[in-house]
């Protein structure tokens, strides 16, 4: 900004005086490590002008190809910890890199103190009650006047999370009790925050989808090329999941369900994770190699076309905080099958916006698949309702506006 006189100097000083900055604590981030939480951070901050709020972030580096500092969208990213050349999925990290999670508690804390000394943050924002939030709590203890915003996006079962936190449970509980404002993506997680004795305001603001990206279909010729590449025949039915290959997403149950379905029902698996080899062995054992395709990591940008050539989305989760993938499939115009667990019940009404199957029941999955194949009237009804719901409630423009007005500005303008 060029200063041409007293008035410009005054404007410059006012701009910096009123500049509002938030420091984000996130364990991983773009471009190598992308899950629902990372998508949410980026989609929200990209829709908030830096003239309103400027964001910095402390996060792990992990991949040596990533710079220690860069700007992505409206976030200045500071990466910490030791690294090596890595794959895209954080589930596929070399064993020794997992020590970074423990180091981040202290590395993130000290880096935050250093950045705060320079930037004087108006608030801190931590994504999920995990290692990065331990760092945020330490910062809060040293700088109690800085408001602490906590977002809960957890998808793992809450008893499992609590067991893992046992060695540091007093500090873990402080993540909730020291927060000044908690935003959760589902009523299920809001109840958990209250169970953990949070006394601050708790608001439910869900995740969302870039509706235009997921609803817009490529020209038919392009989709036909992808169908040919994947060997989809005229009478084939493609089931699809976009999931981390971990136990809680129950991809193995979908594989097992194929035994009860016709041979023209096939399954696309988009994602990576520690269960990948185990799931591939299951496919071989059940002699389903011609019906299951593991497509590995597929970027968020490329994902819609795979949904558009598919017929049914399935993720029979054992637990789920919310589940962006379901909303994305709805926007893409294909029906979904899910389990009635966690935050899924906030948006899936059985028979109206999707179908529920039983937890850990391949036979139940198969029954729901057959219903969608045979009952085209019900299928079309579900698709229509789901698209309408997503357009009205689950677009990132709406969610970003709610985050800005109901969380950030409430904190920054001291309206609480």
Secondary structure per residue as TSV (DSSP state, phi and psi in degrees):
chain	resnum	aa	ss	phi	psi
A	1	X	-	360.0	123.3
A	2	X	-	-87.0	131.8
A	3	X	-	-101.8	118.8
A	4	X	-	-109.2	4.7
A	5	X	S	166.6	-172.0
A	6	X	H	-60.2	-43.0
A	7	X	H	-64.6	-42.9
A	8	X	H	-64.3	-35.7
A	9	X	H	-64.2	-42.8
A	10	X	H	-62.7	-42.5
A	11	X	H	-63.1	-41.4
A	12	X	H	-61.7	-46.6
A	13	X	H	-66.3	-39.4
A	14	X	H	-63.9	-42.5
A	15	X	H	-58.4	-45.4
A	16	X	H	-75.3	-29.6
A	17	X	H	-67.9	-40.5
A	18	X	H	-93.9	-3.1
A	19	X	-	-57.9	127.5
A	20	X	-	-108.5	128.2
A	21	X	E	-126.9	138.9
A	22	X	E	-123.3	133.9
A	23	X	E	-100.2	124.3
A	24	X	E	-97.9	134.9
A	25	X	E	-107.1	115.3
A	26	X	-	-139.0	133.4
A	27	X	S	-63.6	-44.4
A	28	X	S	-135.1	167.3
A	29	X	-	-160.4	176.2
A	30	X	T	-52.6	160.2
A	31	X	T	-93.1	-6.5
A	32	X	T	-87.3	-31.0
A	33	X	-	-123.1	108.2
A	34	X	-	-132.7	117.2
A	35	X	-	-131.6	-169.2
A	36	X	H	-58.3	-40.8
A	37	X	H	-65.2	-42.8
A	38	X	H	-68.3	-39.2
A	39	X	H	-59.6	-43.9
A	40	X	H	-61.3	-46.1
A	41	X	H	-58.1	-48.7
A	42	X	H	-67.1	-45.7
A	43	X	H	-62.8	-37.4
A	44	X	H	-72.6	-50.7
A	45	X	H	-68.5	-31.5
A	46	X	H	-63.8	-24.3
A	47	X	T	-97.1	6.8
A	48	X	S	-114.4	122.7
A	49	X	-	-64.1	138.8
A	50	X	T	-63.1	-17.6
A	51	X	T	-74.2	-19.7
A	52	X	T	-91.6	-53.1
A	53	X	-	-143.8	132.8
A	54	X	E	-107.1	139.1
A	55	X	E	-115.8	136.9
A	56	X	E	-115.7	162.9
A	57	X	E	-144.3	141.0
A	58	X	E	-110.9	131.9
A	59	X	E	-153.6	170.5
A	60	X	E	-80.2	149.9
A	61	X	E	-87.7	-55.9
A	62	X	E	63.0	-53.4
A	63	X	E	-97.4	122.0
A	64	X	T	-66.4	-14.5
A	65	X	T	-77.4	-12.8
A	66	X	S	-86.5	138.6
A	67	X	-	-70.9	156.6
A	68	X	S	-71.5	-24.4
A	69	X	E	-141.7	136.1
A	70	X	E	-160.7	164.6
A	71	X	E	-108.1	126.0
A	72	X	E	-122.9	116.4
A	73	X	T	61.9	-124.6
A	74	X	T	-103.3	27.9
A	75	X	E	-127.8	127.9
A	76	X	E	-87.5	115.0
A	77	X	E	-102.7	125.5
A	78	X	E	-111.9	113.3
A	79	X	E	-99.5	139.9
A	80	X	E	-127.5	166.8
A	81	X	E	90.4	172.9
A	82	X	E	-88.5	161.5
A	83	X	E	-148.5	170.4
A	84	X	E	-153.5	178.1
A	85	X	-	-74.6	120.8
A	86	X	-	-124.0	163.7
A	87	X	-	-78.7	178.5
A	88	X	S	-73.4	-29.9
A	89	X	-	-90.1	133.0
A	90	X	G	-69.3	-15.1
A	91	X	G	-76.2	-12.3
A	92	X	G	-108.3	20.6
A	93	X	-	-66.0	147.9
A	94	X	-	-60.0	145.5
A	95	X	G	-55.0	-40.3
A	96	X	G	-70.9	-21.4
A	97	X	G	-71.8	-18.3
A	98	X	G	-66.2	-19.9
A	99	X	H	-64.8	-20.8
A	100	X	H	-57.2	-34.3
A	101	X	H	-60.3	-39.6
A	102	X	H	-74.8	-40.1
A	103	X	H	-63.1	-32.2
A	104	X	H	-62.7	-28.6
A	105	X	H	-53.3	-41.2
A	106	X	H	-93.9	-41.4
A	107	X	H	-61.3	-45.0
A	108	X	H	-65.5	-39.4
A	109	X	H	-61.9	-51.5
A	110	X	H	-67.0	-37.4
A	111	X	H	-65.0	-39.6
A	112	X	H	-63.2	-42.1
A	113	X	H	-59.9	-43.3
A	114	X	H	-63.3	-44.5
A	115	X	H	-67.9	-36.2
A	116	X	H	-66.4	-36.3
A	117	X	H	-59.6	-34.4
A	118	X	H	-86.4	-42.0
A	119	X	H	-104.8	-13.4
A	120	X	-	51.1	70.9
A	121	X	-	-66.8	142.8
A	122	X	S	-84.6	-18.4
A	123	X	E	-166.8	159.6
A	124	X	E	-117.7	151.2
A	125	X	E	-134.7	117.2
A	126	X	E	-111.5	135.6
A	127	X	E	-98.7	107.4
A	128	X	S	78.7	150.7
A	129	X	S	-87.5	72.8
A	130	X	S	-137.3	-157.8
A	131	X	H	-55.3	-39.6
A	132	X	H	-65.5	-29.7
A	133	X	H	-75.2	-24.1
A	134	X	H	-61.3	-43.8
A	135	X	H	-62.2	-39.9
A	136	X	H	-64.5	-39.2
A	137	X	H	-64.6	-43.5
A	138	X	H	-59.6	-41.5
A	139	X	H	-62.1	-43.7
A	140	X	H	-62.2	-38.4
A	141	X	H	-64.6	-34.1
A	142	X	H	-83.5	-26.4
A	143	X	-	-130.8	68.1
A	144	X	T	-63.1	-19.9
A	145	X	T	-76.9	-13.8
A	146	X	S	-88.3	118.9
A	147	X	E	-61.0	142.4
A	148	X	E	-115.2	115.0
A	149	X	E	-101.9	128.5
A	150	X	E	-115.6	130.8
A	151	X	E	-108.8	130.9
A	152	X	E	-104.0	119.6
A	153	X	-	-129.0	14.4
A	154	X	-	-59.0	139.5
A	155	X	-	-113.2	-19.7
A	156	X	S	-71.4	156.5
A	157	X	-	-58.6	136.7
A	158	X	H	-61.0	-41.4
A	159	X	H	-57.8	-37.0
A	160	X	H	-65.7	-43.1
A	161	X	H	-61.1	-43.7
A	162	X	H	-64.1	-40.3
A	163	X	H	-62.7	-41.9
A	164	X	H	-66.0	-29.1
A	165	X	H	-84.7	-6.3
A	166	X	G	-52.6	-42.2
A	167	X	G	-60.8	-24.3
A	168	X	G	-129.1	38.6
A	169	X	H	-60.7	-40.3
A	170	X	H	-57.9	-42.8
A	171	X	H	-68.9	-38.2
A	172	X	H	-60.1	-43.7
A	173	X	H	-64.8	-31.4
A	174	X	H	-66.7	-22.2
A	175	X	H	-55.8	-38.1
A	176	X	H	-86.3	-41.6
A	177	X	H	-78.2	-22.6
A	178	X	S	-93.7	-8.8
A	179	X	-	-67.7	144.1
A	180	X	S	-93.6	-19.0
A	181	X	E	-159.9	132.6
A	182	X	E	-120.6	127.6
A	183	X	E	-112.9	130.2
A	184	X	E	-121.4	159.4
A	185	X	S	-94.9	0.8
A	186	X	S	-158.6	160.6
A	187	X	H	-63.9	-32.8
A	188	X	H	-57.8	-45.6
A	189	X	H	-76.2	-28.6
A	190	X	H	-64.1	-40.2
A	191	X	H	-63.7	-36.8
A	192	X	H	-64.6	-43.2
A	193	X	H	-57.6	-42.0
A	194	X	H	-69.1	-37.3
A	195	X	H	-61.7	-32.0
A	196	X	T	-84.1	12.4
A	197	X	T	72.2	28.4
A	198	X	-	-65.3	131.4
A	199	X	-	-107.0	-6.6
A	200	X	S	-82.6	169.4
A	201	X	E	-59.1	140.4
A	202	X	E	-123.7	122.5
A	203	X	E	-123.1	141.0
A	204	X	E	-97.2	114.7
A	205	X	-	-130.2	110.0
A	206	X	-	-74.1	172.8
A	207	X	-	-77.2	178.2
A	208	X	-	-151.3	-165.2
A	209	X	B	-141.1	149.0
A	210	X	-	-80.5	92.4
A	211	X	H	-59.1	-41.6
A	212	X	H	-62.8	-39.5
A	213	X	H	-66.4	-45.9
A	214	X	H	-82.8	-23.8
A	215	X	H	-88.8	-22.9
A	216	X	-	-77.9	121.4
A	217	X	-	-92.6	141.8
A	218	X	-	-66.1	160.9
A	219	X	-	-52.6	146.6
A	220	X	H	-55.4	-34.8
A	221	X	H	-60.8	-40.2
A	222	X	H	-66.6	-39.2
A	223	X	H	-67.5	-36.0
A	224	X	H	-63.9	-37.3
A	225	X	H	-62.3	-43.0
A	226	X	H	-65.9	-39.1
A	227	X	H	-60.4	-43.5
A	228	X	H	-64.4	-40.7
A	229	X	H	-60.2	-36.7
A	230	X	H	-93.5	0.2
A	231	X	T	72.2	33.1
A	232	X	-	-81.4	120.0
A	233	X	-	-89.7	168.5
A	234	X	T	-55.8	-40.1
A	235	X	T	-97.6	8.4
A	236	X	-	-74.3	144.3
A	237	X	E	-112.5	121.1
A	238	X	E	-99.3	118.6
A	239	X	E	-87.0	149.6
A	240	X	E	-142.5	144.2
A	241	X	E	-133.0	142.7
A	242	X	E	-118.7	96.0
A	243	X	-	-146.4	150.1
A	244	X	-	-67.2	138.9
A	245	X	S	-86.3	78.4
A	246	X	S	-131.1	162.7
A	247	X	G	-55.2	-44.0
A	248	X	G	-66.0	-18.7
A	249	X	G	-88.3	-5.8
A	250	X	-	52.1	41.4
A	251	X	H	-64.3	-30.9
A	252	X	H	-60.6	-31.6
A	253	X	H	-67.1	-34.2
A	254	X	H	-67.6	-42.8
A	255	X	H	-59.3	-45.9
A	256	X	H	-61.5	-33.7
A	257	X	H	-65.9	-23.4
A	258	X	G	-62.5	-23.8
A	259	X	G	-65.1	-22.5
A	260	X	G	-103.6	9.0
A	261	X	S	-120.4	156.2
A	262	X	-	-58.3	158.0
A	263	X	T	-68.0	-16.7
A	264	X	T	-83.7	-2.2
A	265	X	E	-89.9	118.6
A	266	X	E	-123.4	169.2
A	267	X	E	-136.1	122.6
A	268	X	E	-100.6	129.0
A	269	X	E	-114.7	112.0
A	270	X	E	-106.1	116.3
A	271	X	-	142.6	167.1
A	272	X	-	-132.4	169.7
A	273	X	-	161.6	175.2
A	274	X	T	-67.0	-16.2
A	275	X	T	-88.7	-0.8
A	276	X	H	-55.7	-50.3
A	277	X	H	-65.1	-39.8
A	278	X	H	-61.7	-40.6
A	279	X	H	-69.3	-38.0
A	280	X	H	-64.8	-37.9
A	281	X	H	-65.3	-37.6
A	282	X	H	-61.8	-43.5
A	283	X	H	-60.3	-43.9
A	284	X	H	-64.2	-44.1
A	285	X	H	-62.4	-37.8
A	286	X	T	-87.3	1.3
A	287	X	T	57.7	48.8
A	288	X	-	-116.2	18.4
A	289	X	T	-58.3	-31.9
A	290	X	T	-80.2	-8.2
A	291	X	T	-113.0	-9.0
A	292	X	E	-123.9	128.1
A	293	X	E	-120.5	118.5
A	294	X	E	-89.6	112.7
A	295	X	E	-100.1	-0.1
A	296	X	E	67.8	-154.7
A	297	X	-	-70.9	127.6
A	298	X	-	-125.0	126.4
A	299	X	-	-63.0	156.0
A	300	X	H	-59.1	-34.0
A	301	X	H	-67.2	-35.4
A	302	X	H	-88.5	-16.5
A	303	X	H	-58.4	-42.1
A	304	X	H	-53.6	-38.4
A	305	X	H	-66.4	-31.0
A	306	X	H	-70.1	-36.0
A	307	X	H	-66.6	-39.1
A	308	X	H	-68.7	-23.4
A	309	X	T	-95.6	0.5
A	310	X	-	-100.5	168.5
A	311	X	S	-113.2	-31.8
A	312	X	E	-145.3	132.4
A	313	X	E	-96.8	134.5
A	314	X	E	-135.0	131.9
A	315	X	E	-146.2	100.2
A	316	X	-	-86.8	61.6
A	317	X	-	-58.2	148.1
A	318	X	S	-83.2	-25.5
A	319	X	-	-156.1	155.5
A	320	X	-	-164.0	125.6
A	321	X	S	-71.0	-40.4
A	322	X	-	-153.9	-74.6
A	323	X	-	107.7	80.2
A	324	X	H	-56.3	-35.3
A	325	X	H	-59.5	-34.5
A	326	X	H	-65.3	-44.8
A	327	X	H	-66.1	-37.1
A	328	X	H	-64.1	-42.5
A	329	X	H	-64.6	-40.4
A	330	X	H	-59.1	-45.8
A	331	X	H	-62.4	-32.1
A	332	X	H	-77.1	-8.4
A	333	X	T	86.4	27.6
A	334	X	-	-121.0	147.3
A	335	X	E	-72.7	153.3
A	336	X	E	-119.0	149.7
A	337	X	E	-120.7	129.4
A	338	X	E	-145.8	176.3
A	339	X	E	-104.0	150.6
A	340	X	S	-82.4	66.4
A	341	X	-	-125.7	152.1
A	342	X	G	51.8	-134.5
A	343	X	G	-79.1	-5.7
A	344	X	G	-60.8	-33.9
A	345	X	G	-68.5	-11.3
A	346	X	G	-70.2	-29.7
A	347	X	T	-123.6	-15.8
A	348	X	-	-101.7	114.9
A	349	X	-	-104.8	118.5
A	350	X	B	-58.4	124.9
A	351	X	T	85.1	-7.4
A	352	X	T	-114.6	-50.2
A	353	X	T	-116.9	3.1
A	354	X	B	170.7	-172.8
A	355	X	E	-125.0	139.6
A	356	X	E	-92.9	138.3
A	357	X	E	-114.2	166.0
A	358	X	-	-73.9	151.0
A	359	X	T	-69.1	136.3
A	360	X	T	55.8	42.7
A	361	X	-	-136.1	91.2
A	362	X	H	-56.4	-35.5
A	363	X	H	-65.1	-38.8
A	364	X	H	-65.3	-39.8
A	365	X	H	-58.9	-47.6
A	366	X	H	-60.3	-40.1
A	367	X	H	-62.6	-41.2
A	368	X	H	-70.2	-35.9
A	369	X	H	-62.7	-46.4
A	370	X	H	-61.9	-37.4
A	371	X	H	-62.2	-43.9
A	372	X	H	-68.8	-31.6
A	373	X	H	-71.6	-43.5
A	374	X	H	-86.0	-36.9
A	375	X	-	-97.7	80.3
A	376	X	H	-67.2	-28.9
A	377	X	H	-65.4	-45.3
A	378	X	H	-64.9	-41.4
A	379	X	H	-59.7	-46.9
A	380	X	H	-65.3	-36.2
A	381	X	H	-62.8	-43.8
A	382	X	H	-64.3	-45.9
A	383	X	H	-60.3	-46.0
A	384	X	H	-61.1	-47.6
A	385	X	H	-64.0	-40.6
A	386	X	H	-65.4	-44.2
A	387	X	H	-60.9	-44.3
A	388	X	H	-61.0	-43.8
A	389	X	H	-63.1	-44.7
A	390	X	H	-63.0	-43.6
A	391	X	H	-61.3	-36.6
A	392	X	H	-85.0	-28.9
A	393	X	H	-124.4	-22.6
A	394	X	-	-125.9	45.4
A	395	X	B	-103.7	142.8
A	396	X	H	-62.2	-30.4
A	397	X	H	-61.4	-39.2
A	398	X	H	-70.2	-43.0
A	399	X	H	-68.3	-41.2
A	400	X	H	-62.1	-39.8
A	401	X	H	-63.3	-42.1
A	402	X	H	-65.1	-42.2
A	403	X	H	-61.9	-42.7
A	404	X	I	-65.8	-49.0
A	405	X	I	-83.3	-33.5
A	406	X	I	-97.2	-12.6
A	407	X	I	-123.0	-68.6
A	408	X	I	-61.1	-51.9
A	409	X	H	-71.0	-29.8
A	410	X	H	-60.4	-40.4
A	411	X	H	-74.3	-51.5
A	412	X	H	-68.4	-33.8
A	413	X	T	-92.5	7.7
A	414	X	T	53.8	47.9
A	415	X	-	-91.5	-3.7
A	416	X	-	-79.0	360.0
